[in-house]
């Protein structure tokens, strides 16, 4: 029995060693069953924000900082001495020319007027008596009753009284003027400022300070200066078009306050600064301009019709000049040199290098090279351009 078990054990061991090899020739391995690995995917494009080259009518202008000025501004002062008894206006109100503003006590001036008129009446009575005597003496001189000398003296008295009457009339006119000056009225139509005196105060004609100011706000001036080298351009464009438009902008250089026209070019260049002073007139119907306000001014010389424009950040600066990335149909980019005519209001006006309708990269240029593939992403809400 022991001898028979030994061959059986050897047979089983031999079968266990040979069976896996036999099975391997019949059934493929799990590794063999797996499909061949696919080729690695192509690299994704660089994410960028794109836009299209647009066209617009772009103004060509000179830019400066100006000051708004009232068309007319008057500091109202008293022309006589006296006490203020009435103030007939509210600070900041609109007034028309001739409206009463301040009343100075008129009684002293009325008394002077009455006295001057009484003096005239007295002199008129004396003149009438002297003229009657002159007529009578003219008849008595030929009769020898009155001497020629007495007649001449009477004639001189009449002439003196006539001159006194003219002086009386002048005194009356002066008294009337002073009485009128006690009633201070608005010399122009405009907006009144803050009053500088209160009722009951004494004022004098020699006071340096005024009583109140009044400014005409419609229309308004804006005064500004430009370098003298631009003067010939202004003269040339003004001669071609007849008048030049001027735009007043707020402190942010974006908010349009008013549109007006060039009205005055100063008659001389300021030599210390090399600038020329210019005034523009604005209707200011909505009163958005205010005296003393600083504004940004654009003096429009001409308009570029149909100029190619792109968002300003589209154009990049390189060692050889400005450039932009143009997106081709296969979503690769071409680095293209461009010439920028001007940059204004967040837009770059292209002189050369780009054509309307071309797609360009607005954001994401810093990871691009010429020929790189891009992935165009939607613009974020409120993105520039």
GUPATOR-693398 format. One record per atom (N, C-alpha, C): residue in three letters; x, y, z. Coordinates in steps of 0.05 Angstrom, whole numbers, padded with zeros to 5 digits, always signed. Atoms other than C-alpha are relative to their C-alpha. Layout:
residues N
ALAXYZ...
This chain:
residues 385
UNK+00016-00024+00000UNK+00000+00000+00000UNK+00017+00025+00000UNK-00017-00024-00002UNK+00055+00048+00017UNK+00014+00005-00026UNK-00014-00003+00025UNK+00090+00036-00049UNK-00019+00011-00021UNK+00020-00009+00020UNK+00025+00048-00089UNK-00006+00029+00005UNK+00007-00028-00006UNK+00013+00115-00053UNK+00020+00020-00011UNK-00021-00018+00008UNK+00079+00144-00074UNK-00004+00009-00029UNK+00004-00009+00027UNK+00066+00144-00150UNK-00024+00018-00003UNK+00024-00016+00001UNK-00004+00174-00138UNK+00006+00029+00009UNK-00007-00027-00010UNK+00025+00232-00099UNK+00017+00015-00021UNK-00016-00013+00020UNK+00076+00246-00153UNK-00017+00009-00024UNK+00018-00007+00022UNK+00021+00245-00206UNK-00016+00025+00006UNK+00015-00024-00008UNK-00020+00296-00168UNK+00017+00025-00001UNK-00018-00023+00000UNK+00039+00342-00159UNK+00006+00009-00028UNK-00006-00007+00028UNK+00057+00338-00232UNK-00023+00013-00014UNK+00024-00012+00012UNK-00015+00354-00252UNK-00004+00028+00009UNK+00004-00028-00011UNK-00018+00415-00207UNK+00020+00019-00013UNK-00020-00018+00012UNK+00045+00442-00240UNK-00006+00005-00029UNK+00003-00002+00029UNK+00025+00428-00312UNK-00027+00014-00007UNK+00027-00010+00006UNK-00050+00448-00308UNK-00001+00030-00005UNK+00001-00029+00006UNK-00040+00524-00303UNK+00011+00008-00027UNK-00012-00007+00026UNK+00005+00524-00364UNK-00019-00008-00022UNK+00019+00008+00020UNK-00047+00485-00403UNK-00024+00019-00002UNK+00022-00019+00000UNK-00102+00532-00382UNK+00008+00026-00012UNK-00009-00026+00011UNK-00060+00593-00402UNK+00000+00000-00030UNK+00001+00001+00030UNK-00058+00568-00474UNK-00028+00001-00010UNK+00028+00001+00009UNK-00133+00562-00476UNK-00014+00027+00006UNK+00015-00025-00008UNK-00160+00624-00437UNK+00020+00023+00002UNK-00019-00023-00002UNK-00127+00692-00445UNK-00001+00012+00028UNK-00002-00013-00027UNK-00105+00730-00383UNK-00017+00025+00001UNK+00016-00025-00004UNK-00143+00790-00354UNK+00014+00023-00013UNK-00015-00022+00013UNK-00087+00835-00379UNK-00004-00001-00030UNK+00004+00002+00029UNK-00096+00807-00449UNK-00028+00008-00008UNK+00027-00008+00006UNK-00171+00818-00445UNK-00005+00030+00000UNK+00004-00029-00002UNK-00164+00893-00428UNK+00005+00013-00027UNK-00005-00013+00026UNK-00170+00940-00489UNK+00025+00016+00001UNK-00025-00015+00001UNK-00108+00976-00513UNK-00005+00029+00010UNK+00002-00028-00010UNK-00096+01044-00480UNK-00002+00020-00023UNK+00004-00020+00021UNK-00121+01104-00521UNK+00022+00021+00002UNK-00020-00021+00000UNK-00075+01162-00541UNK-00007+00022+00020UNK+00005-00022-00020UNK-00067+01218-00489UNK-00015+00023-00013UNK+00015-00022+00012UNK-00118+01275-00500UNK+00017+00025-00004UNK-00015-00024+00006UNK-00094+01340-00531UNK-00003+00020+00023UNK+00000-00020-00021UNK-00077+01398-00483UNK-00023+00020-00004UNK+00022-00020+00004UNK-00137+01445-00469UNK+00011+00028-00006UNK-00008-00027+00007UNK-00135+01516-00495UNK+00003+00018+00024UNK-00003-00020-00022UNK-00114+01576-00452UNK-00026+00015+00002UNK+00025-00014-00002UNK-00177+01607-00424UNK+00004+00031-00003UNK-00002-00029+00005UNK-00187+01679-00449UNK-00028+00011-00003UNK+00024-00015+00006UNK-00240+01732-00456UNK+00003+00013-00027UNK-00003-00010+00028UNK-00254+01753-00528UNK-00021+00022-00005UNK+00019-00020+00010UNK-00289+01810-00563UNK+00005+00004-00029UNK-00002-00005+00029UNK-00298+01836-00633UNK+00008+00029-00005UNK-00008-00027+00007UNK-00266+01897-00665UNK-00025+00014-00011UNK+00024-00015+00007UNK-00322+01948-00670UNK+00008+00026-00015UNK-00004-00026+00013UNK-00330+02013-00708UNK-00017+00021+00014UNK+00015-00022-00013UNK-00352+02080-00679UNK+00010+00026-00011UNK-00008-00027+00007UNK-00351+02154-00695UNK+00013+00012+00025UNK-00016-00008-00024UNK-00297+02178-00646UNK+00009+00029-00003UNK-00009-00028+00002UNK-00286+02252-00631UNK+00030+00002+00005UNK-00028-00007-00005UNK-00216+02280-00635UNK+00000+00027+00015UNK+00003-00023-00017UNK-00208+02330-00579UNK+00026+00007+00015UNK-00021-00009-00019UNK-00161+02371-00535UNK-00012-00001+00027UNK+00010+00003-00027UNK-00168+02358-00461UNK+00013+00020+00018UNK-00010-00019-00018UNK-00160+02409-00406UNK-00017+00001+00025UNK+00016-00004-00024UNK-00183+02428-00336UNK-00009+00029+00000UNK+00011-00027+00001UNK-00229+02488-00334UNK-00015+00008+00025UNK+00015-00011-00022UNK-00266+02532-00285UNK-00026+00012-00010UNK+00026-00012+00007UNK-00340+02548-00290UNK-00002+00028+00011UNK+00003-00028-00008UNK-00355+02623-00287UNK-00028+00009-00007UNK+00026-00012+00005UNK-00420+02661-00282UNK+00003+00018-00025UNK+00000-00017+00023UNK-00438+02697-00346UNK+00003+00029+00008UNK-00003-00026-00013UNK-00445+02760-00304UNK-00001-00005+00030UNK+00000+00002-00029UNK-00430+02767-00230UNK+00004+00028+00012UNK-00001-00027-00012UNK-00443+02830-00188UNK+00001-00002+00030UNK+00000-00003-00029UNK-00423+02845-00117UNK-00015+00026+00007UNK+00017-00023-00005UNK-00478+02891-00092UNK+00010+00015+00025UNK-00009-00017-00021UNK-00454+02949-00049UNK-00019+00024+00003UNK+00016-00024-00004UNK-00488+03009-00018UNK+00015+00024-00012UNK-00011-00024+00012UNK-00477+03076-00053UNK-00004+00024+00018UNK+00004-00022-00020UNK-00499+03117+00008UNK+00004-00012+00028UNK-00003+00008-00028UNK-00489+03115+00083UNK-00028-00001+00013UNK+00025+00001-00014UNK-00546+03093+00127UNK-00004-00027+00014UNK+00007+00024-00014UNK-00580+03039+00168UNK-00020-00017-00016UNK+00018+00018+00014UNK-00612+02977+00137UNK-00026-00004+00015UNK+00026+00003-00013UNK-00686+02976+00153UNK-00017-00023-00011UNK+00016+00021+00012UNK-00710+02921+00107UNK+00018-00017-00019UNK-00012+00019+00019UNK-00683+02859+00071UNK-00022-00015-00014UNK+00023+00009+00015UNK-00730+02838+00016UNK+00006-00025-00017UNK-00007+00024+00015UNK-00697+02774-00009UNK+00007-00023+00019UNK-00009+00024-00014UNK-00682+02703+00013UNK+00026-00009-00012UNK-00026+00010+00010UNK-00612+02675+00007UNK-00004-00023-00020UNK+00002+00022+00020UNK-00604+02632-00055UNK-00023+00002-00019UNK+00023-00002+00018UNK-00667+02656-00090UNK+00008+00012-00027UNK-00003-00013+00026UNK-00673+02676-00163UNK-00012+00028+00001UNK+00010-00027+00001UNK-00682+02750-00175UNK+00001+00010-00028UNK+00000-00013+00026UNK-00700+02790-00236UNK+00011+00028+00002UNK-00011-00027-00001UNK-00667+02855-00255UNK-00022+00020+00008UNK+00018-00019-00010UNK-00701+02911-00217UNK-00015-00008+00025UNK+00013+00008-00025UNK-00727+02869-00159UNK+00012+00013+00024UNK-00011-00012-00024UNK-00720+02903-00091UNK+00015-00020+00017UNK-00016+00018-00016UNK-00666+02873-00047UNK+00003+00011+00029UNK-00006-00012-00027UNK-00647+02920+00011UNK-00010+00028+00001UNK+00010-00028-00004UNK-00678+02984+00038UNK+00017+00012+00022UNK-00014-00017-00020UNK-00633+03035+00073UNK-00019+00022+00009UNK+00018-00021-00011UNK-00669+03085+00118UNK-00001+00024-00018UNK+00002-00022+00020UNK-00695+03136+00067UNK-00005+00028+00012UNK+00009-00026-00011UNK-00716+03191+00116UNK+00021+00022-00002UNK-00020-00022+00003UNK-00650+03230+00117UNK+00002+00011-00029UNK-00002-00008+00028UNK-00648+03230+00041UNK-00025+00015-00010UNK+00024-00014+00007UNK-00720+03251+00035UNK+00000+00028+00011UNK-00002-00027-00012UNK-00707+03309+00082UNK+00018+00018-00016UNK-00018-00015+00017UNK-00648+03332+00039UNK-00014+00008-00025UNK+00015-00006+00024UNK-00693+03328-00022UNK-00020+00023+00005UNK+00020-00020-00006UNK-00748+03369+00011UNK+00014+00027+00004UNK-00015-00025-00005UNK-00697+03422+00033UNK+00009+00012-00027UNK-00009-00010+00026UNK-00669+03427-00038UNK-00023+00012-00016UNK+00023-00010+00014UNK-00738+03436-00067UNK-00010+00027+00011UNK+00008-00026-00013UNK-00755+03491-00016UNK+00019+00022-00008UNK-00019-00020+00008UNK-00691+03527-00033UNK-00005+00010-00029UNK+00006-00008+00028UNK-00710+03526-00106UNK-00024+00018-00001UNK+00024-00017+00000UNK-00778+03554-00091UNK+00006+00029+00009UNK-00009-00026-00010UNK-00746+03611-00051UNK+00014+00016-00022UNK-00015-00013+00021UNK-00698+03627-00107UNK-00017+00008-00024UNK+00018-00006+00021UNK-00754+03625-00158UNK-00016+00026+00006UNK+00015-00025-00008UNK-00792+03678-00118UNK+00018+00024-00002UNK-00019-00023+00001UNK-00731+03722-00112UNK+00006+00008-00029UNK-00006-00005+00029UNK-00717+03715-00187UNK-00024+00015-00012UNK+00024-00013+00011UNK-00789+03735-00204UNK+00000+00030+00008UNK+00000-00028-00009UNK-00783+03798-00161UNK+00022+00016-00013UNK-00022-00014+00013UNK-00715+03816-00189UNK-00005+00006-00029UNK+00006-00005+00028UNK-00739+03808-00260UNK-00020+00022-00004UNK+00020-00022+00002UNK-00799+03853-00247UNK+00014+00027+00005UNK-00015-00025-00004UNK-00752+03907-00218UNK+00016+00008-00024UNK-00017-00005+00024UNK-00706+03900-00278UNK-00017+00012-00022UNK+00018-00011+00021UNK-00765+03913-00325UNK-00007+00029+00006UNK+00007-00027-00008UNK-00787+03975-00286UNK+00023+00019-00003UNK-00023-00018+00001UNK-00717+04004-00281UNK+00009+00005-00029UNK-00007-00004+00029UNK-00706+03993-00355UNK-00016+00023-00011UNK+00016-00022+00010UNK-00763+04043-00366UNK+00008+00027+00014UNK-00007-00025-00015UNK-00737+04093-00313UNK+00028+00011-00007UNK-00027-00010+00007UNK-00665+04097-00337UNK-00001+00021-00021UNK+00001-00022+00020UNK-00682+04138-00400UNK-00011+00026+00011UNK+00012-00024-00012UNK-00722+04185-00356UNK+00018+00014+00020UNK-00019-00011-00019UNK-00663+04197-00310UNK-00007-00006+00029UNK+00008+00006-00028UNK-00699+04169-00249UNK+00019-00020+00012UNK-00020+00020-00009UNK-00651+04110-00243UNK+00025+00002-00017UNK-00026-00002+00015UNK-00578+04110-00261UNK+00005-00026-00015UNK-00007+00024+00016UNK-00548+04063-00311UNK+00014-00021+00018UNK-00014+00018-00018UNK-00505+04033-00256UNK-00019-00017+00016UNK+00020+00015-00015UNK-00566+04014-00215UNK-00013-00021-00017UNK+00012+00019+00019UNK-00597+03981-00276UNK+00018-00024-00004UNK-00019+00022+00005UNK-00534+03941-00289UNK+00002-00019+00024UNK-00001+00016-00024UNK-00531+03918-00217UNK-00025-00018+00003UNK+00025+00016-00001UNK-00604+03895-00221UNK+00001-00022-00020UNK-00002+00020+00021UNK-00590+03858-00285UNK+00019-00023+00009UNK-00018+00020-00010UNK-00531+03822-00252UNK-00013-00017+00021UNK+00015+00016-00021UNK-00576+03802-00193UNK-00018-00020-00013UNK+00017+00019+00014UNK-00625+03770-00241UNK+00016-00023-00010UNK-00016+00021+00010UNK-00570+03730-00273UNK+00010-00019+00022UNK-00009+00016-00023UNK-00544+03708-00205UNK-00023-00019+00010UNK+00022+00017-00009UNK-00613+03683-00185UNK-00007-00022-00020UNK+00004+00021+00020UNK-00620+03646-00251UNK+00020-00023+00004UNK-00021+00021-00005UNK-00554+03610-00237UNK-00006-00015+00026UNK+00007+00014-00025UNK-00578+03595-00166UNK-00022-00020-00004UNK+00021+00019+00006UNK-00640+03562-00194UNK+00012-00026-00014UNK-00013+00024+00012UNK-00596+03516-00237UNK+00015-00017+00021UNK-00014+00015-00021UNK-00555+03498-00176UNK-00021-00014+00018UNK+00021+00013-00016UNK-00620+03484-00138UNK-00010-00025-00014UNK+00009+00023+00015UNK-00642+03437-00194UNK+00020-00023+00002UNK-00021+00020-00003UNK-00575+03401-00189UNK-00001-00013+00028UNK+00002+00011-00027UNK-00583+03394-00114UNK-00024-00018+00003UNK+00024+00017-00001UNK-00653+03366-00123UNK+00006-00027-00014UNK-00006+00025+00014UNK-00627+03315-00174UNK+00018-00018+00016UNK-00018+00016-00017UNK-00571+03294-00127UNK-00015-00012+00023UNK+00016+00010-00022UNK-00620+03287-00070UNK-00018-00023-00009UNK+00017+00022+00010UNK-00666+03244-00113UNK+00017-00025-00005UNK-00018+00023+00004UNK-00607+03200-00133UNK+00006-00014+00026UNK-00006+00013-00026UNK-00587+03188-00061UNK-00024-00014+00012UNK+00024+00014-00010UNK-00659+03173-00043UNK-00005-00026-00015UNK+00003+00025+00016UNK-00661+03123-00100UNK+00021-00021+00008UNK-00021+00019-00008UNK-00594+03092-00078UNK-00007-00013+00027UNK+00008+00013-00025UNK-00626+03078-00010UNK-00018-00024-00005UNK+00016+00024+00008UNK-00672+03029-00046UNK+00017-00017-00019UNK-00019+00016+00015UNK-00622+02976-00070UNK-00016-00022-00015UNK+00014+00020+00017UNK-00648+02933-00128UNK+00019-00017-00016UNK-00017+00019+00015UNK-00621+02875-00168UNK+00008+00013-00027UNK-00009-00012+00026UNK-00578+02902-00226UNK-00003-00019-00024UNK+00002+00020+00021UNK-00583+02837-00266UNK-00019-00022+00010UNK+00015+00024-00007UNK-00625+02774-00267UNK+00019-00023+00006UNK-00018+00022-00007UNK-00593+02715-00232UNK-00006-00011+00028UNK+00003+00013-00026UNK-00583+02675-00168UNK+00015+00015+00021UNK-00012-00015-00022UNK-00570+02711-00103UNK+00015-00019+00018UNK-00016+00016-00018UNK-00517+02686-00055UNK-00007+00005+00029UNK+00004-00004-00029UNK-00509+02689+00020UNK+00004+00029+00007UNK-00003-00028-00007UNK-00521+02758+00049UNK+00021+00003+00021UNK-00022-00005-00018UNK-00464+02789+00086UNK-00006+00020+00022UNK+00009-00018-00021UNK-00503+02838+00129UNK-00029-00007+00008UNK+00027+00005-00010UNK-00566+02834+00171UNK-00014+00027+00004UNK+00017-00024-00004UNK-00623+02883+00182UNK+00009+00014+00026UNK-00009-00016-00023UNK-00605+02940+00230UNK+00028+00009-00001UNK-00028-00008+00002UNK-00532+02945+00210UNK+00003+00027-00015UNK-00007-00024+00014UNK-00501+03010+00188UNK+00019-00007-00023UNK-00018+00004+00023UNK-00470+03010+00119UNK+00009+00027-00011UNK-00011-00025+00011UNK-00427+03061+00084UNK+00009-00006-00029UNK-00008+00002+00028UNK-00410+03074+00012UNK+00029-00008-00003UNK-00029+00006+00001UNK-00336+03065+00028UNK+00006-00028+00010UNK-00006+00027-00010UNK-00344+02994+00056UNK+00011-00017-00022UNK-00013+00017+00020UNK-00299+02945+00020UNK-00017-00025-00005UNK+00017+00024+00003UNK-00345+02885+00032UNK-00027+00007-00012UNK+00026-00005+00012UNK-00409+02879-00007UNK-00022-00010+00019UNK+00023+00008-00016UNK-00479+02865+00018UNK-00009-00028-00008UNK+00007+00027+00010UNK-00494+02804-00026UNK+00010-00001-00029UNK-00008+00003+00028UNK-00473+02776-00094UNK-00023-00012-00016UNK+00020+00011+00018UNK-00517+02759-00153UNK+00015-00010-00025UNK-00014+00012+00022UNK-00494+02712-00209UNK-00020-00009-00021UNK+00017+00009+00022UNK-00524+02700-00277UNK+00010-00028-00008UNK-00008+00028+00004UNK-00524+02624-00286UNK-00008-00011-00028UNK+00009+00009+00026UNK-00558+02619-00354UNK+00004+00023-00020UNK-00019+00022+00004UNK-00516+02618-00396UNK+00024+00002+00019UNK-00024+00001-00017UNK-00449+02602-00364UNK+00025-00001-00018UNK-00026+00003+00013UNK-00376+02608-00383UNK+00016-00023+00013UNK-00021+00017-00011UNK-00322+02555-00374UNK+00027+00010-00012UNK-00026-00010+00008UNK-00251+02582-00377UNK+00021-00021+00004UNK-00022+00020-00002UNK-00191+02537-00392UNK+00023+00009-00018UNK-00024-00006+00016UNK-00122+02538-00423UNK+00010-00025-00014UNK-00012+00022+00015UNK-00088+02495-00476UNK+00028+00009-00008UNK-00027-00008+00009UNK-00015+02493-00497UNK-00001+00015-00027UNK+00000-00018+00023UNK+00003+02544-00550UNK+00004-00015-00026UNK-00004+00015+00025UNK+00023+02490-00601UNK-00026-00010-00012UNK+00026+00009+00011UNK-00050+02472-00608UNK-00016+00023-00012UNK+00015-00023+00008UNK-00071+02543-00626UNK-00006-00001-00030UNK+00005+00001+00029UNK-00062+02533-00701UNK-00021-00021-00008UNK+00021+00021+00005UNK-00105+02469-00699UNK-00027+00012+00006UNK+00025-00011-00007UNK-00160+02507-00664UNK-00009+00020-00021UNK+00007-00019+00021UNK-00158+02564-00715UNK-00008-00013-00026UNK+00006+00015+00025UNK-00157+02515-00773UNK-00028-00013+00001UNK+00026+00014-00002UNK-00216+02473-00749UNK-00023+00020+00003UNK+00021-00020-00003UNK-00256+02535-00728UNK-00006+00013-00027UNK+00005-00012+00027UNK-00246+02564-00798UNK-00014-00019-00018UNK+00014+00020+00018UNK-00270+02499-00830UNK-00029-00004+00008UNK+00026+00007-00009UNK-00331+02487-00787UNK-00017+00024+00009UNK+00015-00023-00010UNK-00350+02557-00763UNK-00001+00002+00030UNK+00000+00000-00029UNK-00354+02536-00690UNK+00009-00028+00009UNK-00010+00025-00011UNK-00324+02482-00646UNK-00016-00007+00025UNK+00015+00010-00023UNK-00362+02440-00595UNK+00019-00004+00024UNK-00015+00004-00025UNK-00339+02438-00523UNK-00017-00016+00019UNK+00015+00018-00019UNK-00359+02383-00473UNK+00012+00004+00028UNK-00008-00002-00028UNK-00356+02393-00397UNK-00007-00025+00014UNK+00003+00025-00014UNK-00346+02330-00356UNK+00005+00004+00030UNK-00003-00001-00029UNK-00349+02317-00281UNK+00028-00008+00008UNK-00027+00007-00011UNK-00290+02300-00236UNK+00009-00028-00008UNK-00007+00027+00009UNK-00293+02227-00258UNK+00008-00002-00029UNK-00007-00001+00029UNK-00280+02249-00330UNK-00017-00018-00017UNK+00019+00017+00014UNK-00340+02207-00351UNK-00027+00013-00002UNK+00027-00011-00001UNK-00403+02242-00329UNK-00002+00026-00016UNK+00003-00024+00017UNK-00424+02293-00382UNK-00019+00019+00015UNK+00015-00020-00014UNK-00448+02357-00349UNK-00015+00018-00020UNK+00013-00019+00019UNK-00462+02402-00409UNK+00016+00000-00026UNK-00012-00004+00026UNK-00447+02415-00482UNK-00003+00029-00008UNK+00001-00028+00008UNK-00429+02484-00508UNK+00017+00004-00025UNK-00016-00007+00023UNK-00388+02519-00560UNK+00022+00020+00007UNK-00023-00018-00004UNK-00322+02556-00564UNK-00010+00029-00006UNK+00010-00027+00004UNK-00336+02631-00556UNK+00022+00021+00000UNK-00021-00021-00001UNK-00271+02668-00540UNK+00027-00014+00001UNK-00029+00006-00001UNK-00197+02658-00555UNK+00014+00025+00008UNK-00013-00024-00010UNK-00154+02706-00516UNK+00018+00012-00022UNK-00015-00014+00021UNK-00116+02758-00556UNK+00030-00001+00003UNK-00029+00002-00004UNK-00047+02739-00529UNK+00006-00026+00015UNK-00009+00024-00014UNK-00009+02677-00506UNK+00014+00008+00026UNK-00013-00005-00025UNK+00012+02675-00434UNK+00029-00010-00001UNK-00028+00008+00005UNK+00088+02675-00442UNK+00012-00017+00023UNK-00012+00016-00021UNK+00107+02648-00373UNK-00008-00030-00001UNK+00009+00028+00001UNK+00065+02585-00383UNK-00002-00011-00028UNK+00002+00009+00027UNK+00063+02581-00459UNK-00028-00012-00007UNK+00027+00009+00004UNK-00013+02572-00458UNK-00017+00023-00010UNK+00019-00020+00010UNK-00072+02607-00490UNK-00026-00005+00015UNK+00025+00002-00016UNK-00135+02622-00450UNK-00024+00000-00019UNK+00024+00004+00017UNK-00202+02600-00480UNK-00024+00000+00017UNK+00026+00001-00014UNK-00274+02610-00460UNK-00020-00014-00018UNK+00022+00013+00014UNK-00333+02566-00479UNK-00026+00008+00014UNK+00026-00008-00010UNK-00406+02584-00470UNK-00019-00024+00000UNK+00018+00022-00003UNK-00458+02535-00444UNK-00028+00012+00008UNK+00027-00010-00006UNK-00534+02546-00442UNK-00007-00005+00030UNK+00004+00006-00028UNK-00536+02512-00373UNK-00029+00002+00009UNK+00028-00001-00007UNK-00611+02505-00374UNK-00007-00016+00025UNK+00005+00017-00023UNK-00609+02449-00323UNK+00018+00007+00024UNK-00017-00010-00021UNK-00558+02487-00280UNK+00019-00021+00012UNK-00019+00020-00010UNK-00509+02429-00276UNK+00028+00012+00003UNK-00024-00014-00005UNK-00452+02478-00281UNK-00004+00021+00021UNK+00003-00018-00022UNK-00439+02522-00221UNK+00025+00018+00002UNK-00024-00018-00001UNK-00393+02583-00213UNK+00021-00010+00020UNK-00022+00009-00016UNK-00325+02564-00187UNK+00006-00030-00001UNK-00003+00029+00002UNK-00333+02490-00204UNK+00023-00007-00019UNK-00020+00010+00018UNK-00273+02453-00233UNK-00012-00022-00017UNK+00011+00020+00018UNK-00292+02411-00294UNK+00022-00009-00020UNK-00017+00009+00022UNK-00256+02369-00346UNK-00012+00008-00026UNK+00010-00012+00025UNK-00262+02401-00414UNK+00012-00015-00024UNK-00009+00012+00026UNK-00259+02369-00483UNK-00008+00020-00022UNK+00004-00017+00023UNK-00251+02416-00542UNK+00002-00017-00025UNK+00002+00019+00022UNK-00274+02375-00601UNK+00009+00013-00026UNK-00011-00011+00025UNK-00233+02388-00664UNK-00012-00013-00025UNK+00012+00014+00023UNK-00262+02335-00710UNK-00011-00027+00010UNK+00011+00026-00007UNK-00295+02266-00712UNK+00011-00021-00020UNK-00008+00022+00017UNK-00264+02202-00738UNK-00024-00018-00006UNK+00023+00015+00008UNK-00318+02167-00777UNK+00007-00029-00004UNK-00004+00028+00003UNK-00322+02091-00771UNK+00028-00010+00008UNK-00027+00008-00010UNK-00257+02084-00732UNK-00002-00028+00014UNK+00000+00026-00015UNK-00239+02012-00709UNK+00007+00005+00030UNK-00005-00004-00029UNK-00243+02009-00633UNK-00001-00028+00014UNK-00001+00023-00017UNK-00227+01956-00581UNK+00002+00009+00029UNK-00005-00007-00028UNK-00227+01955-00505UNK+00029+00006+00005UNK-00028-00009-00004UNK-00165+01990-00480UNK+00019-00022+00009UNK-00018+00021-00010UNK-00138+01928-00445UNK+00008-00020-00021UNK-00006+00018+00022UNK-00137+01891-00511UNK+00029+00004-00009UNK-00027-00007+00011UNK-00073+01927-00532UNK+00021-00002+00022UNK-00022+00004-00018UNK-00009+01906-00498UNK+00025+00014-00010UNK-00025-00012+00008UNK+00059+01939-00498UNK+00023-00020+00001UNK-00022+00018+00002UNK+00119+01899-00520UNK+00026+00015-00006UNK-00026-00013+00005UNK+00193+01912-00533UNK+00001+00013-00028UNK-00001-00011+00028UNK+00178+01927-00607UNK-00025+00018-00005UNK+00023-00017+00003UNK+00114+01967-00595UNK-00026-00013+00009UNK+00026+00010-00009UNK+00040+01955-00584UNK-00008-00024-00017UNK+00010+00024+00015UNK+00007+01889-00603UNK-00026-00009+00012UNK+00024+00012-00010UNK-00057+01850-00596UNK-00001-00029-00011UNK+00004+00028+00009UNK-00077+01776-00602UNK-00026-00002-00015UNK+00024+00004+00017UNK-00125+01760-00659UNK-00006-00030+00000UNK+00008+00028-00002UNK-00165+01695-00653UNK-00008-00009-00028UNK+00007+00011+00026UNK-00167+01653-00717UNK-00023-00019+00002UNK+00023+00018+00001UNK-00222+01606-00739UNK+00006-00026+00015UNK-00006+00025-00013UNK-00185+01545-00710UNK+00007+00005+00030UNK-00004-00007-00028UNK-00182+01580-00642UNK+00030+00001+00008UNK-00028-00007-00007UNK-00107+01594-00646UNK+00002+00030-00003UNK-00003-00029+00000UNK-00081+01664-00637UNK+00024+00009-00016UNK-00022-00013+00014UNK-00038+01710-00679UNK+00008+00026+00014UNK-00009-00024-00013UNK+00004+01762-00645UNK+00005+00021-00023UNK-00002-00019+00022UNK-00004+01824-00689UNK+00007+00028+00011UNK-00008-00028-00008UNK+00029+01893-00684UNK-00023+00019-00008UNK+00021-00020+00005UNK-00020+01951-00680UNK+00010+00028+00006UNK-00005-00028-00006UNK-00018+02026-00680UNK-00025+00012+00013UNK+00023-00011-00015UNK-00062+02062-00629UNK+00000+00030-00005UNK+00003-00029+00005UNK-00087+02131-00651UNK-00006+00015+00026UNK+00007-00014-00025UNK-00116+02149-00583UNK-00013-00020+00019UNK+00014+00016-00020UNK-00143+02119-00519UNK-00018+00019+00016UNK+00019-00017-00014UNK-00206+02150-00490UNK-00025-00015+00008UNK+00024+00012-00011UNK-00265+02129-00447UNK+00001-00031-00001UNK-00003+00029-00001UNK-00237+02058-00440UNK+00002-00014-00026UNK-00003+00011+00027UNK-00230+02048-00515UNK+00026+00008-00013UNK-00024-00007+00016UNK-00168+02044-00558UNK-00009+00003-00029UNK+00007-00005+00028UNK-00177+02074-00627UNK+00024-00009-00017UNK-00021+00013+00015UNK-00137+02032-00676UNK+00006+00014-00026UNK-00007-00012+00026UNK-00099+02066-00732UNK+00007-00020-00021UNK-00008+00021+00019UNK-00068+02004-00764UNK+00001-00026+00016UNK-00005+00026-00011UNK-00066+01929-00751UNK-00025-00017+00004UNK+00024+00015-00004UNK-00138+01909-00738UNK-00022+00010-00018UNK+00023-00006+00017UNK-00201+01906-00781UNK-00026-00005+00014UNK+00026+00004-00013UNK-00273+01912-00760UNK-00010-00029-00004UNK+00011+00028+00001UNK-00305+01844-00744UNK+00019-00021+00009UNK-00019+00020-00010UNK-00241+01809-00724UNK-00003-00005+00030UNK+00001+00007-00028UNK-00242+01771-00658UNK+00028+00004+00013UNK-00025-00005-00013UNK-00190+01793-00609UNK-00001-00008+00030UNK-00001+00007-00028UNK-00167+01773-00539UNK+00000+00025+00017UNK+00003-00024-00017UNK-00189+01823-00486UNK+00015-00005+00027UNK-00013+00007-00026UNK-00165+01788-00422UNK+00012-00028-00003UNK-00013+00025+00000UNK-00117+01731-00411UNK+00024-00002-00018UNK-00022+00000+00019UNK-00061+01752-00458UNK+00027-00009+00013UNK-00027+00004-00012UNK-00005+01741-00407UNK+00010-00029-00001UNK-00008+00028+00002UNK-00005+01666-00417UNK+00001-00009-00029UNK+00001+00007+00029UNK-00007+01669-00493UNK+00027+00004-00013UNK-00022-00004+00019UNK+00046+01661-00546UNK-00012-00002-00028UNK+00010+00001+00028UNK+00039+01666-00621UNK-00006-00028-00008UNK+00008+00027+00008UNK+00001+01606-00647UNK-00013-00017+00022UNK+00011+00015-00022UNK-00025+01584-00579UNK-00030-00004-00004UNK+00028+00006+00002UNK-00093+01551-00575UNK-00014+00012+00024UNK+00015-00013-00022UNK-00146+01587-00534UNK-00027-00012+00003UNK+00028+00008-00006UNK-00212+01571-00501UNK-00014+00026+00008UNK+00014-00026-00005UNK-00259+01631-00504UNK-00021-00004+00021UNK+00019+00001-00022UNK-00297+01642-00440UNK-00019+00023-00001UNK+00019-00022-00001UNK-00359+01683-00429UNK+00010+00022+00018UNK-00008-00023-00016UNK-00347+01753-00403UNK-00016+00000+00026UNK+00014-00003-00025UNK-00363+01764-00330UNK-00018+00024-00001UNK+00018-00024+00001UNK-00422+01811-00318UNK+00015+00025+00009UNK-00013-00025-00007UNK-00398+01882-00317UNK+00028+00002-00009UNK-00027-00001+00009UNK-00332+01866-00350UNK+00004+00022-00019UNK-00006-00022+00018UNK-00298+01922-00386UNK+00001-00010-00028UNK-00002+00006+00028UNK-00302+01924-00461UNK-00025-00012-00011
